Amino acid sequence: MLRILTLLCFLWVSSASAQTLLVLGDSLSAGYQMAAEQAWPAKLPRALNDHDVEIEVINASISGDTTANGLQRLPQLLERHQPEWVLIELGGNDGLRGWPFSRIRDNLKQLITQTRAADATPLLVQIQIPPNYGQRYAQGFADIYPTLAEQTQTPLLPFFMETVIQKPEWMRDDGIHPMPAAQPWIADFMAEKLAPYLSDATES
């Protein structure tokens, strides 16, 4: 009986001390046209284990979401899950709709501000859109992210799709969304980029 109680106590402490990463994204993180367990965020905890980081990952990504959608959903997500980190992977659908840069930038800045107000650490993912939307707009859109990251002192992670789109066998016919075959690589890539930010905090 003592052994069982000790085990239950250990499990409770482990669960209580587990730290959480909330992924707030669009179809690139939601797993477009695939089961949730196939999407890269579901594979991220195991990939992070290879970097000696143990963390719970909550994937709150929704296909089609814009930065405005994220702003509407984030307060409730922060209250419900109380994450230590929020990975913001949004803006692609804004760019595909040709939204003004100022609107996208302001929404992303508010997402960062809301995250910090909840005592969580924001992490921003670089997003790019296809050049067929016009080189000037595509470049201006891409420039939003490093500029905002510097202004707000927010870590900026590279755009994982840059490598994925170079492998046709990993891409759907629409030229935008990755296939299930790409998800393990994305998880490993993101784990490598995230680990330096997560490891110090999880070890403290």
N, C-alpha and C positions, 0 to 999 in steps of 0.2 A: 504493500500500500504506500509506504514511504517513497519507494522508487517511482511509482505512478505520479504521486503528488509533485515530486521533484521534476519529473519530465514535463508535467503540465505547467509548472511554474516557469521552466525554461522556455517552453513554447510561447507562453504569454509574454515574457520579457522580450523574446526575439521579435514577436509580432509588434509589440508596443514600440520597440526601438527601430523598426524598419523605416527607412526614409523613402520618400516617394518623388518620382519624376512624372509630371503631367505633360503629355504631348498634346498640344493644341494645334491641329493642322487641318489640311484639306485632303483631297483624294490621294495625294502622294504619300500620306501617312496613314490614311484610313484603310488603304488596301482596296483599290478600285477593282470591282468585279472579282473579288476573291474573299474567302472566309477570313474572319478577323484573326484567327490564329496563324494565318499565312503572312500577314502584314509584318513589316520589319519591326514595329514597336513591340509586338508580341515576342519576337526573337531577341530583343535587346537585352533583357536581364541575363540571359545565358551568355551573350556576347560580352557583356560587361564583367561577368565572372572571370573571363580570361584576363581581365585587367585588375583582378582582385577588388572589384567593386560589387557590392550586393545592394540591390535597390529594387523597389517595387515600381513598375512602370504602368501608368494608367493612360490608355490611349483614348483621348476625347476628340479625336479627329473625325470630321464629317466631310464626305465628298461634296464639293461645290461651295464650301464655306469661303466667305470673304473675311477680311479684317473686321468689317462691321458685324458680321455674324459672330466672330470670335469675341468681340466686345460685349455683345449681348449675353453670351454664354459663360464667359469667364468668371464673373462674380459668384455664381452659383457653384461652379466647379471648384473654385478656391475654398468656398465655405464647406462643401461636402467632403473634399478629399484632403484639404490642408497640406498640400505638397510642399516639399522643400525647394523644388525647382520646377519651373515651367519652361518647356521647350516650345518656342513660338515658330511654327512653320506655316505661315500664312502670307497672303499677298498675291499669289499666282493668279487666282481668279479675278482679283481686282485688276491686275495688269491685262489679263485677257479681255476684260471688258473696257479697257481704255480709260480707267479712272484717272483723275488728276493726281499727280505725284503728291501734292500737298495733302490730299485726303488720305492716301495710303500711308504716308509718313505719320500723319497725326494719329491715325487709328493704331498703328504699330506702337507709337510712343505711349498712347493711353494703355495699351496692353502691358507694356513694360511697367508703367506707373502703377497699374492695378496689382500686378504681380508683387511688386515691392511693398505696396501698402498692406499686403497680406503676409508679410514677413517671409516671402519666398524669393528665390533668385531667378531672374529671367535669363534665358539663353535664346538667342536669335539665330535662325537659320537663313542663310543667304538664299534668295530666290531669283531665278532668271526666267524670262519668257522667250519664246522663239523669235528670231530676228525678222521673220516675215511680218511682224507687227510694225515694222519700220525700225531701222537701226537706231535712229535718234531716240525714239520712245523706249526701245528695249534697253539701251544703254542708260538712259535717264532713270528708268525703273530699277535696274540693277544697282545703280549708285545710291539709291535710297538707303540700302542696308548698311554698308560700311560707314556712311555718314552718320546715320542714326546710332549705330553701335558706338561710335566714337563720342558722339555728343552725350549719350546716356551712360557711358562706361559699361556697356553690356557686351558680354562675350558673343562673338559672331562665328558661327560654324559654317564651313563651306557647303555649297550646294551639291548634295549627293547625286543629283541627276546628271551632272556634267560627265561623269564616267559611264553611267547607265545608258545614256542615249547613244554612246559610241558602240554599243553592242546590240545589233538589231534583234538578236534572239532574246534579249531581255525586254524589248519594247512591244507594246501593243501597236496595232495598225494606225491608231490615231496620232502616233508620234509624240504623245505627251505622257502617257501612263506606263509605269513599269509592270512587267509580268510577275507572277509568283516566283519565277526562277531568279529574279533579281533581288528578292527580299533578304535572303541570307547575307549577300554581299553588303547591302545597305546597312543591315544591322551591325555587321562587323565594322564597317566604315564609321558609322555613327558612334559605336562604342569606343573606337580609337580616339575620336575627336572629343567625346564627352568625358572620357575617363579622367583627364587632368583636372577638370572642374569639379567632378564628383568625388574623386578619391580622397582629397584632403578632408572634406567635410564628413564623409562616411567613416573616416578613421578617427576623427576627433571625438 
